[in-house]
Amino acid sequence: MAARVAILAPFAPPSVRGNAVTVARIARGLTERGVPLRVWDLSVLAEASVATEVEAYRPALVHAFHAHRAGRLALALARRLEIPLVVTFTGTDANHDLFDTERAPAVRRVLEGAARLTVFHASIGDRVAAVLPDLRARLVVVPQSVGLVAHEPFDLRARWPLPSGVVAFLLPAAIRPVKDPMLPLAPLERLSTRFPEIRMIYAGPLLDPGVGEALLRRLASLPWARHIGTVPHAQMASLLAQSDVVLNCSLSEGGMANSVLEALAAGRAVLASDIEGNRSLVENGVTGVLFRDEAEFEVRAAELAGDPGLRERLGQAGRELVARDYPLSREIDGYRDVYRALIPVPA
């Protein structure tokens, strides 16, 4: 029997959070390549139960997605079972937990105990190495890919019947502070007098009660904007096809965002915050449009709302970028090569 891999994740399907989408895509790809593995969702199982099940599974390697949320248990199991640990360093790890006074010591112990540390983009690896330079030799960049499956239609009209001819701005994200979901509303409200066809769609779970309640209160007075709730990932390709501009307003990202990659792959025009994680995918004016503040958001949103040719050009360039540089095979090969350096897995 080939060596088994235990994957510990803070979230797994049916969750639509970014970590869950990434883990599901990678696990599916590795399984198709003949790598025996099992995924444990730490959001639904107690750590003691996970530890018992992982030990019974007898893996040859444990892989933690998220250094803080999954890494501590994964490190304990790797040491107890005397097997190598691989850690995928996420956006929350890199932008927050690594520098948080309470969480940083535990995160650093996990990173120092890892045989390999994978990141989605070289910029995240540089951030880790600046804090823990001894880890640079163990860092591996494995860019993300896209796992959109267009086999389930999403009935947008059932949640919000829209007239024909609208220009739909879509923010596909969990509602929490780091996603800055309130940012589009003021500029789009000003633009709605010039472009009455504008509609603003929020699609994602309300993860932060305070931010979620504030957003819903604001939306109650805006007939052109609505939160349509959580959309199953299997229906996301269909929702993207019914949108015109996909937004990313994040304050930080872990190298690259699934939502941006999926929007590019679907040929949608992307309007994204000018942060390191988005610049890894969006070349301003070529594969999408970047904004630095609310005023620039308003200017760029106006350009996109009024120019369907621009939206088409950006969408086509984004689709070509993903097909050329971020194929699923590259991502799966990357993780398989990381595993193969530590344990025997299928070639």
Phi, psi and omega in degrees: 000135178294156182298135182271152178238131174257121179253124177251125183229146177293333178213150175217166178307145017274006176302145179255011178293158186303317180299319181295318179297316180296312182298316181298317181295315182291316180298318179296316181295318179293321178298319178295335177273002177092012178272115179286128182207166174216143181252133175249127181264109184286352178277347183239350181236141175292149183302322180297320179292319178299315181299316180297316182291321179295316179299321178292330180290333178057061179285161174264350181203145174242136184238119180256125171263108181102110185295319183281310188282328181245340189292323184296313177294319180298320178295317179299318180291319179299319179291319181294321182270354180057053179230160181288151178246132171247134180238128171264120186271120187263179180297318178297320176302309189287322187265344185227298190295326181296338183244003178281131186299328181275321186268335186303317180302317180292320179297317181294323177297320179296314181297319180291336179270357182276139174285326175220146178235117180258144177227158183278339183209150183301330181298325178288321176298320178296324179294319178294313183295332178293329180270320183231078187299333181294345182274351187304322182292340181261000182277136177227129176271121175235097181299149178286167175227198183235136178236037179293132177238115186268055183250355179237119178287148174252124182271085181297323182298332179291333180260329179203097179294116182250142176289164176290154176087006179283159170249106188268117171267129184240128171248098180269094186198151170294139183277103179205164189305319186295339180273352177046056188291340181283341188305319185290340194293312182297311180294322179290329176296319177295321182288337185297339176287326177277327183233078182296349179279353181293136171227142181244121183244125171256129179229110179162162181288152176272091186276329179254114185302317182296311180293320180296316180294320179296319179295313182296323177297318181293319182293334182300335182257007184240100183293344183264005181225144181204147170265119185261005177090192181279136178248124177306142184299329179295343179257002185292323178300321179293317179295318179300321180295338180265006179250165180247322180226129178255130184258146164225113183250019189299147174279336177201155177219158183270048179105312175195146185260137175304319184298322179289315178302316182293321178297317178297316180297328180277359179075028178264149172290135183247132173240112191228151177297144184276075178239165184305314183297326179279327178295341178293340182242326188258113170270116190304124180083356182245298179255003180170190180229137180251149176227148182258338182203181184297321180297317180290326174304314183297318179297312183291322178296322177297316179300316182289322180295324186265359186226087178298331177295322176296316179300319180294317182295315179296317180298319179294318179295322178294318179298318180293322178300311182295316180298324184278315192252344185229050177290153180300324182300324180294317180295313182294318176300322180299313180289324178296322178293323175299315180296316185296334177288345184244327181216162176283119173230163182304142179285000000 
